[in-house]
Amino acid sequence: MSARVEELAQQIASLSDADLQVLFDRVEELAFRRELHVLSDRYRERLKRQGDLNKSAEEVMRTLKLIREEIAAREYPG
């Protein structure tokens, strides 16, 4: 373990319960944002490979509407 990590661990261990909760909430938020950015980058790359990256919002909504209608017709016939 590096000295920096050890120092951080000591600082964290000395925090009050309330401060620990705030710290954990903040770490969770930051980790969520980072993963959301990773997911967004992957999705953007997939759209680029498929040639759909520059579709307008209207085109996307039209496509989603068609998909929704197809699923509804298949799952709830008649």
C-alpha positions in Angstrom: 0.0 0.0 0.0 1.4 3.4 -0.9 2.1 6.0 1.8 -0.6 8.2 0.3 -3.2 5.5 0.5 -2.2 4.7 4.0 -2.5 8.4 5.0 -5.9 8.6 3.5 -7.0 5.5 5.3 -5.9 6.9 8.6 -7.7 10.2 7.9 -10.9 8.3 7.0 -10.7 6.1 10.0 -10.6 9.1 12.3 -13.7 10.7 10.9 -16.9 10.9 12.9 -19.8 8.6 11.9 -21.7 11.6 10.4 -18.6 12.7 8.3 -18.1 9.1 7.2 -21.6 8.9 5.9 -21.2 12.2 4.0 -17.9 10.9 2.6 -19.4 7.5 1.5 -22.4 9.3 -0.1 -20.0 11.6 -2.0 -17.8 8.6 -3.2 -20.9 6.8 -4.3 -22.1 9.8 -6.3 -18.7 10.3 -7.9 -18.4 6.6 -8.8 -21.9 6.7 -10.3 -21.1 9.7 -12.4 -17.9 8.0 -13.6 -19.7 4.8 -14.6 -22.4 6.9 -16.3 -19.8 8.6 -18.4 -18.3 5.2 -19.3 -21.7 3.9 -20.3 -22.4 7.1 -22.3 -19.1 6.8 -24.2 -19.8 3.1 -25.0 -23.3 3.9 -26.2 -22.0 6.8 -28.3 -19.4 4.6 -29.9 -22.0 1.9 -30.6 -24.2 4.5 -32.3 -21.2 5.7 -34.3 -20.4 2.2 -35.5 -24.1 1.7 -36.5 -24.2 5.0 -38.3 -26.9 6.3 -36.0 -24.8 8.9 -34.1 -26.1 11.9 -36.1 -29.8 11.0 -36.1 -32.1 13.7 -35.1 -34.3 13.4 -32.0 -37.3 13.1 -34.2 -35.8 10.1 -36.1 -34.9 8.4 -32.8 -38.4 9.0 -31.4 -40.0 7.6 -34.6 -37.9 4.5 -34.4 -38.7 4.0 -30.7 -42.4 4.4 -31.5 -42.2 1.7 -34.1 -40.4 -0.6 -31.8 -42.9 0.0 -29.0 -45.8 -0.7 -31.5 -44.2 -3.9 -32.7 -43.7 -5.1 -29.1 -47.3 -4.2 -28.1 -48.7 -6.0 -31.2 -46.6 -9.1 -30.4 -47.2 -9.1 -26.6 -50.8 -8.0 -26.6 -52.4 -9.2 -29.9 -56.0 -8.2 -30.7 
